Amino acid sequence: MTAERPLKGKVAFVAGASSGIGASIARTLASAGASVALVARRKEHLASVERDVAAYEVPVLALPADLAAKDAPQDAVNAAEQALGPVDILVNNAALARTGPIHDTHPRHWRQAFHLNLDVPFLLIRAVLPGMRERGHGWIVNISSEGSLLQADWSAPYSITKRALNALTAQVDIENRHVGVRAVAVLPGWVRTDLAQDPETLGVGVEDLLDPSDIADVVLWAVTRPAAVGIGPLIPVRPVSRNAQTLANWEHYLRTLRHYDTVGGHMTDVPGLPE
Ligand SMILES: NC(=O)c1ccc[n+]([C@@H]2O[C@H](COP(=O)([O-])OP(=O)(O)OC[C@H]3O[C@@H](n4cnc5c(N)ncnc54)[C@H](OP(=O)(O)O)[C@@H]3O)[C@@H](O)[C@H]2O)c1
């Protein structure tokens, strides 16, 4: 390990690496010397992140996959470990931000959100944890949301899946940190990504929001703590702007999301997701 490349020789697996926060985390970990496995569905986006990561002269593997598909989490970890070696840092960033009022939430949408936002992180953790415990070193980084700490109208199932992810993180951390495997959940406030969807229309300027690299910097800080130091496990990272912070603005935002059909009174389907 060198001061400039503190993650040299480490292998990172980033679930949801094709855009936004996940792409930024992948670039940042590569800039610190880590080899990186990139997983997401959109091939061209993934290829572009792959080029950015390769520019840091570290081994990189792009794995186009729908992590919600049966066996996909274990298959992706197997492929990453075969190509790059055992995973030292798992970043669970892929998520589905579907929200609406409980009375209009179809059980199918509830299940899809819980599957991608909670089951998939669990399955990925389960795939890497035995090896990490054996080697006495590892990081599980779960990207949660500041929304998991707020009781906001129309925020479920997303906010509930992220609350559960916080609990999963704390459980993994307490069960494993004494053997060298630590877990943190980073809880972003509003960040400029596709998922943030036109905040200007709500009077929240893009300058009020964080940049994906702000979250990536915190992830890098976390995974470079000395071996004897436990942190978190919950780390909120939020804009200081009052506009981007108010619960009222967030509730307003939740009511304008494109995946909720306010006329029909139901969440819309996301193409490609299993029933
Ligand atoms: N932006 C914010 O304000 C904000 C705030 C709080 C928390 N977060 C959290 O930050 C994380 C990243 O979100 P983002 O804002 O960066 O949005 P984003 O750009 O839409 O990123 C989501 C990532 O997840 C991947 N993904 C989605 N479904 C997948 C699937 N079935 N299989 C594999 N990969 C999948 C997407 O890739 P493909 O579409 O190519 O599969 C993409 O790489 C999420 O966990 C989100 O809840 C974001």
The ligand as a Gaussian input file, in Angstrom:
#p B3LYP/6-31G(d) Opt

LIG

0 1
 N      -29.324000      10.390000      -6.565000
 C      -29.741000      10.582000      -5.336000
 O      -30.194000      11.679000      -4.981000
 C      -29.670000       9.470000      -4.313000
 C      -30.000000       9.770000      -2.987000
 C      -29.956000       8.768000      -2.031000
 C      -29.555000       7.493000      -2.380000
 N      -29.236000       7.211000      -3.664000
 C      -28.831000       5.823000      -3.950000
 O      -27.661000       5.831000      -4.747000
 C      -27.604000       4.625000      -5.519000
 C      -27.252000       4.965000      -6.959000
 O      -28.250000       5.780000      -7.520000
 P      -27.933000       6.949000      -8.569000
 O      -28.565000       8.168000      -8.054000
 O      -26.503000       6.951000      -8.911000
 O      -28.840000       6.491000      -9.810000
 P      -28.503000       5.778000     -11.177000
 O      -27.528000       6.586000     -11.969000
 O      -29.812000       5.454000     -11.789000
 O      -27.752000       4.430000     -10.737000
 C      -28.401000       3.228000     -10.459000
 C      -27.440000       2.101000     -10.842000
 O      -28.041000       0.846000     -10.507000
 C      -27.972000      -0.001000     -11.648000
 N      -29.058000      -0.963000     -11.645000
 C      -30.398000      -0.702000     -11.527000
 N      -31.095000      -1.849000     -11.630000
 C      -30.182000      -2.849000     -11.811000
 C      -30.289000      -4.257000     -12.001000
 N      -31.479000      -4.878000     -12.019000
 N      -29.154000      -4.976000     -12.170000
 C      -27.941000      -4.366000     -12.162000
 N      -27.777000      -3.037000     -11.989000
 C      -28.893000      -2.297000     -11.821000
 C      -28.073000       0.964000     -12.818000
 O      -27.523000       0.395000     -13.997000
 P      -28.372000      -0.195000     -15.223000
 O      -29.612000       0.631000     -15.390000
 O      -27.399000      -0.079000     -16.358000
 O      -28.649000      -1.610000     -14.859000
 C      -27.164000       2.087000     -12.331000
 O      -25.812000       1.762000     -12.572000
 C      -28.944000       3.917000      -5.321000
 O      -28.792000       2.901000      -4.357000
 C      -29.836000       5.029000      -4.780000
 O      -30.876000       4.504000      -3.988000
 C      -29.284000       8.167000      -4.641000

